[in-house]
Amino acid sequence: MDAVEHRFVHVNGINIHVAEAGPVNGPVILFIHGFPELWYSWRYQIVALASLGYRAIAPDMRGYGDTDAPADPQSYTCLHIVGDLIGLLDAVAPQQEKVFVVGHDWGAYIAWYLCLFRPDRVKALVNLSVAFAPRNPKRKPTEGMRAVYGDDYYVCRIQEPGDIEAEFAELGTEKIMKEFLTYRNPGPLLLPKGKAFSRPSETPLVLPSWFSEEDVQYYINKFEKKGFTGGLNYYRIVDRNWELTAPWTGAEVKVPVKFIVGDQDLTYNTFGTKDFIEKGGFKKAVPFLEEVVIMEGVGHFLNEEKPEEINKHIYDFFQKF
């Protein structure tokens, strides 16, 4: 980690904290994290890919870590976030017309949008955990979520600004971070009001072998300073994203893609994703999808749980280009 450099770049009206490693003129890999994560979520990938000759670039996304967090939820639309990334690439890799991209969780959502809006900037994409979801012009996302999983579904619970933050404050940052980062239930994540992350006394929260107290403390320190609101605003804007992306209804993702997901990941086991992947819907929406990897016995945070395997998947795929 000593080889990782840190700097701030002012783009798109905000200051973005960026972690970088690898040869300055190496081909760039842009790593995009999700919730509740930071650039740090890519620590294993940054070091490994940098040692293989790539320039690894991992920002704290808008609202997270040491990057600015605008107060208005409307400042977190997919257009704002993709705008941040294009501005970042223009600043840190001005000589590279196209870059490689790796996304996870919300970072994967953003990576799909990046490829939809600006395919001219992406050589190839490795996306983790979240498959591309074609826009449904008939119903807003939160309406569909409530219809399937009810008001306690986590995205629905997050919608009211300040509500879930107050509950998180009562539980404490340490408990919230550990609960999220160790979550392995393949079913839908429900956060009943007043009972979020309640667990029986006989099932204490234990960190997995691949996640140290030192690791979790890094997250705790950053989220105690910044709070959760910036990251939660990504969820609060899903219906607005749906409105803004109406021009892309039916559009396909036309960059080379490799997709990796754990079979214990809630994203793989909800909303018909498994069938969407297995029965051809995914390939139809992403025609240059070259490979789908289902990792057995692996949960949501696969880049941290199985770093060596993920590093190899990324390297093997990008080497083709």
Secondary structure, DSSP 8 states (H G I E B T S, - for coil): -TT-EEEEEEETTEEEEEEEES-TTS-EEEEE--TT--GGGGHHHHHHHHHTT-EEEEE--TTSTTS---S-GGGGSHHHHHHHHHHHHHHH-TT-SSEEEEEETHHHHHHHHHHHH-GGGEEEEEEES-------TTS-HHHHHHHHH-TTBHHHHH-STTHHHHHHHHH-HHHHHHHHHT---SS--B--TT-TT---TTS-----TTS-HHHHHHHHHHHHHH-SHHHHHHHHTHHHHHHHTGGGTT----S-EEEEEETT-HHHHSTTHHHHHHTTHHHHHSTTEEEEEEETT--S-HHHHSHHHHHHHHHHHHTT-
